């Protein structure tokens, strides 16, 4: 009986599950954010921009104090306007008004190689009516292969709250360490691949990159001068 109890007790001992990785939101406060469909500037057709944006919205749900307007609603408004995506900073602000949002996350995929080890580049900006104003790198401008139209900024103040741009190249050790940490928090130990699940799975690697992008956006407001690290950062 004593032996049986010991076996039962040892079987009941398990590693406590770690909490899902939250994203701190120190400076923006309670906010409703819409997520625009991804702009594909990578030259690759191996992913669906709308599905990519859904994954981005899913990771945004880990940010404290954030309510999310689904990508489908944003696409519905864009469709009614005859637009495929966000065309300018003023268009981004117009969408926030039409959607009843405080801000909108606009992003472009600037590099995409899904093969192990994967590489993914994301340029992202958060536009909105809360927080501080600013200017900087812009996925919308990238899609036009040039700078923003100056008349756009003159007609309506730009409300760029935060921005980041980074290449998540899994051949780099710093990225590998970040993936390992992320995988541990997501309980990847239960996968046959372990932490490498977030490298070998296209969708899971996108999740990791989206989460890291959102964390960078919320890390500090634009006036701090933060821009996400590049490939060699």
C-alpha positions as a Python dict, from the first residue, in 0.01 Angstrom:
ca = {
    (1, 'X'): (0, 0, 0),
    (2, 'X'): (282, 239, 94),
    (3, 'X'): (459, 164, -235),
    (4, 'X'): (140, 225, -430),
    (5, 'X'): (90, 557, -255),
    (6, 'X'): (445, 663, -337),
    (7, 'X'): (396, 574, -703),
    (8, 'X'): (66, 762, -711),
    (9, 'X'): (220, 1064, -544),
    (10, 'X'): (512, 1073, -783),
    (11, 'X'): (276, 1039, -1077),
    (12, 'X'): (79, 1338, -957),
    (13, 'X'): (389, 1556, -950),
    (14, 'X'): (419, 1746, -1275),
    (15, 'X'): (591, 2057, -1395),
    (16, 'X'): (353, 2349, -1341),
    (17, 'X'): (235, 2501, -1667),
    (18, 'X'): (385, 2843, -1727),
    (19, 'X'): (154, 3134, -1805),
    (20, 'X'): (117, 3239, -2167),
    (21, 'X'): (361, 3517, -2261),
    (22, 'X'): (187, 3848, -2200),
    (23, 'X'): (284, 4173, -2372),
    (24, 'X'): (309, 4469, -2137),
    (25, 'X'): (125, 4787, -2236),
    (26, 'X'): (268, 5063, -2019),
    (27, 'X'): (213, 5374, -2226),
    (28, 'X'): (-93, 5334, -2447),
    (29, 'X'): (-348, 5229, -2184),
    (30, 'X'): (-680, 5055, -2258),
    (31, 'X'): (-718, 5064, -2634),
    (32, 'X'): (-915, 4911, -2921),
    (33, 'X'): (-693, 4817, -3217),
    (34, 'X'): (-788, 4707, -3567),
    (35, 'X'): (-550, 4490, -3769),
    (36, 'X'): (-514, 4560, -4141),
    (37, 'X'): (-442, 4282, -4392),
    (38, 'X'): (-72, 4226, -4450),
    (39, 'X'): (102, 4394, -4742),
    (40, 'X'): (313, 4135, -4923),
    (41, 'X'): (640, 4290, -5035),
    (42, 'X'): (845, 3973, -5000),
    (43, 'X'): (810, 3846, -5356),
    (44, 'X'): (686, 3515, -5215),
    (45, 'X'): (341, 3365, -5269),
    (46, 'X'): (383, 3097, -5001),
    (47, 'X'): (145, 3262, -4756),
    (48, 'X'): (-200, 3421, -4745),
    (49, 'X'): (-180, 3790, -4639),
    (50, 'X'): (-526, 3777, -4479),
    (51, 'X'): (-439, 3463, -4283),
    (52, 'X'): (-109, 3623, -4184),
    (53, 'X'): (-303, 3921, -4048),
    (54, 'X'): (-532, 3685, -3855),
    (55, 'X'): (-224, 3538, -3685),
    (56, 'X'): (-103, 3890, -3607),
    (57, 'X'): (-442, 3969, -3451),
    (58, 'X'): (-425, 3647, -3251),
    (59, 'X'): (-90, 3744, -3102),
    (60, 'X'): (-219, 4095, -3034),
    (61, 'X'): (-469, 3937, -2795),
    (62, 'X'): (-175, 3876, -2557),
    (63, 'X'): (-123, 4252, -2512),
    (64, 'X'): (-257, 4389, -2184),
    (65, 'X'): (-559, 4616, -2205),
    (66, 'X'): (-612, 4564, -2578),
    (67, 'X'): (-944, 4490, -2748),
    (68, 'X'): (-918, 4373, -3109),
    (69, 'X'): (-1128, 4447, -3415),
    (70, 'X'): (-1100, 4140, -3642),
    (71, 'X'): (-925, 4152, -3976),
    (72, 'X'): (-1249, 4048, -4147),
    (73, 'X'): (-1418, 4371, -4037),
    (74, 'X'): (-1127, 4578, -4164),
    (75, 'X'): (-1140, 4395, -4497),
    (76, 'X'): (-1515, 4457, -4513),
    (77, 'X'): (-1465, 4832, -4481),
    (78, 'X'): (-1179, 4826, -4732),
    (79, 'X'): (-1396, 4629, -4974),
    (80, 'X'): (-1675, 4885, -4945),
    (81, 'X'): (-1419, 5152, -5033),
    (82, 'X'): (-1288, 4954, -5328),
    (83, 'X'): (-946, 4932, -5163),
    (84, 'X'): (-729, 4624, -5113),
    (85, 'X'): (-529, 4767, -4825),
    (86, 'X'): (-435, 5077, -4629),
    (87, 'X'): (-315, 5336, -4877),
    (88, 'X'): (-181, 5620, -4661),
    (89, 'X'): (-153, 5743, -4302),
    (90, 'X'): (-472, 5948, -4344),
    (91, 'X'): (-648, 5640, -4481),
    (92, 'X'): (-533, 5448, -4173),
    (93, 'X'): (-686, 5714, -3948),
    (94, 'X'): (-1005, 5715, -4152),
    (95, 'X'): (-1034, 5340, -4099),
    (96, 'X'): (-995, 5379, -3723),
    (97, 'X'): (-1287, 5623, -3727),
    (98, 'X'): (-1509, 5401, -3942),
    (99, 'X'): (-1429, 5095, -3732),
    (100, 'X'): (-1466, 5270, -3397),
    (101, 'X'): (-1105, 5187, -3310),
    (102, 'X'): (-842, 5388, -3125),
    (103, 'X'): (-561, 5261, -3347),
    (104, 'X'): (-483, 5036, -3642),
    (105, 'X'): (-186, 4805, -3690),
    (106, 'X'): (-50, 4827, -4045),
    (107, 'X'): (229, 4592, -4149),
    (108, 'X'): (418, 4457, -4446),
    (109, 'X'): (601, 4129, -4495),
    (110, 'X'): (929, 4241, -4650),
    (111, 'X'): (1107, 3903, -4657),
    (112, 'X'): (977, 3548, -4641),
    (113, 'X'): (1160, 3217, -4666),
    (114, 'X'): (966, 2936, -4491),
    (115, 'X'): (1228, 2664, -4527),
    (116, 'X'): (1418, 2546, -4221),
    (117, 'X'): (1585, 2759, -4096),
    (118, 'X'): (1318, 3017, -4184),
    (119, 'X'): (1361, 3390, -4234),
    (120, 'X'): (1082, 3645, -4206),
    (121, 'X'): (1096, 4024, -4224),
    (122, 'X'): (820, 4247, -4090),
    (123, 'X'): (782, 4624, -4108),
    (124, 'X'): (496, 4742, -3885),
    (125, 'X'): (341, 5065, -3765),
    (126, 'X'): (68, 5154, -3519),
    (127, 'X'): (-143, 5452, -3621),
    (128, 'X'): (-406, 5600, -3394),
    (129, 'X'): (-576, 5881, -3209),
    (130, 'X'): (-418, 5803, -2871),
    (131, 'X'): (-60, 5861, -2765),
    (132, 'X'): (202, 6073, -2941),
    (133, 'X'): (254, 6184, -3299),
    (134, 'X'): (553, 6108, -3514),
    (135, 'X'): (686, 5993, -3851),
    (136, 'X'): (916, 5724, -3979),
    (137, 'X'): (937, 5400, -4173),
    (138, 'X'): (608, 5306, -4333),
    (139, 'X'): (484, 4980, -4490),
    (140, 'X'): (235, 5185, -4690),
    (141, 'X'): (515, 5394, -4835),
    (142, 'X'): (718, 5083, -4909),
    (143, 'X'): (433, 4944, -5116),
    (144, 'X'): (441, 5261, -5327),
    (145, 'X'): (818, 5226, -5381),
    (146, 'X'): (874, 5577, -5256),
    (147, 'X'): (803, 5827, -4982),
    (148, 'X'): (468, 5937, -4851),
    (149, 'X'): (287, 6205, -5043),
    (150, 'X'): (370, 6528, -4860),
    (151, 'X'): (22, 6666, -4926),
    (152, 'X'): (-118, 6377, -4723),
    (153, 'X'): (70, 6492, -4414),
    (154, 'X'): (-25, 6855, -4475),
    (155, 'X'): (-397, 6780, -4495),
    (156, 'X'): (-415, 6572, -4180),
    (157, 'X'): (-164, 6529, -3898),
    (158, 'X'): (3, 6192, -3901),
    (159, 'X'): (-63, 5991, -3588),
    (160, 'X'): (216, 5737, -3591),
    (161, 'X'): (229, 5594, -3241),
    (162, 'X'): (497, 5327, -3274),
    (163, 'X'): (697, 5140, -3535),
    (164, 'X'): (933, 4848, -3577),
    (165, 'X'): (1118, 4675, -3858),
    (166, 'X'): (1317, 4354, -3820),
    (167, 'X'): (1435, 4045, -4006),
    (168, 'X'): (1372, 3731, -3798),
    (169, 'X'): (1641, 3507, -3941),
    (170, 'X'): (1658, 3168, -3764),
    (171, 'X'): (2020, 3120, -3871),
    (172, 'X'): (2109, 3382, -3608),
    (173, 'X'): (2165, 3264, -3253),
    (174, 'X'): (1985, 3558, -3092),
    (175, 'X'): (1668, 3468, -3284),
    (176, 'X'): (1707, 3101, -3190),
    (177, 'X'): (1727, 3196, -2821),
    (178, 'X'): (1413, 3408, -2853),
    (179, 'X'): (1232, 3119, -3022),
    (180, 'X'): (1335, 2883, -2742),
    (181, 'X'): (1199, 3120, -2477),
    (182, 'X'): (876, 3171, -2669),
    (183, 'X'): (834, 2797, -2727),
    (184, 'X'): (880, 2721, -2358),
    (185, 'X'): (609, 2967, -2263),
    (186, 'X'): (376, 2815, -2524),
    (187, 'X'): (429, 2464, -2385),
    (188, 'X'): (623, 2328, -2683),
    (189, 'X'): (777, 2061, -2457),
    (190, 'X'): (473, 1849, -2534),
    (191, 'X'): (554, 1849, -2906),
    (192, 'X'): (774, 1578, -3062),
    (193, 'X'): (983, 1862, -3205),
    (194, 'X'): (1020, 2044, -2873),
    (195, 'X'): (1115, 2409, -2919),
    (196, 'X'): (1192, 2342, -3286),
    (197, 'X'): (819, 2320, -3349),
    (198, 'X'): (832, 2701, -3377),
    (199, 'X'): (1095, 2672, -3649),
    (200, 'X'): (979, 2377, -3858),
    (201, 'X'): (612, 2485, -3863),
    (202, 'X'): (543, 2774, -4100),
    (203, 'X'): (239, 2889, -3904),
    (204, 'X'): (408, 2865, -3565),
    (205, 'X'): (711, 3060, -3684),
    (206, 'X'): (478, 3331, -3811),
    (207, 'X'): (316, 3337, -3467),
    (208, 'X'): (655, 3385, -3304),
    (209, 'X'): (747, 3669, -3542),
    (210, 'X'): (410, 3839, -3497),
    (211, 'X'): (441, 3818, -3119),
    (212, 'X'): (792, 3966, -3129),
    (213, 'X'): (671, 4244, -3360),
    (214, 'X'): (383, 4338, -3129),
    (215, 'X'): (612, 4328, -2826),
    (216, 'X'): (846, 4573, -3004),
    (217, 'X'): (556, 4805, -3091),
    (218, 'X'): (441, 4813, -2729),
    (219, 'X'): (789, 4831, -2584),
    (220, 'X'): (803, 5209, -2603),
    (221, 'X'): (632, 5499, -2780),
    (222, 'X'): (768, 5646, -3099),
    (223, 'X'): (928, 5947, -2932),
    (224, 'X'): (1182, 5715, -2770),
    (225, 'X'): (1332, 5670, -3117),
    (226, 'X'): (1301, 5292, -3105),
    (227, 'X'): (1318, 5101, -3429),
    (228, 'X'): (1331, 4722, -3414),
    (229, 'X'): (1669, 4560, -3473),
    (230, 'X'): (1763, 4451, -3821),
    (231, 'X'): (1921, 4122, -3927),
    (232, 'X'): (2253, 4206, -3770),
    (233, 'X'): (2118, 4411, -3477),
}
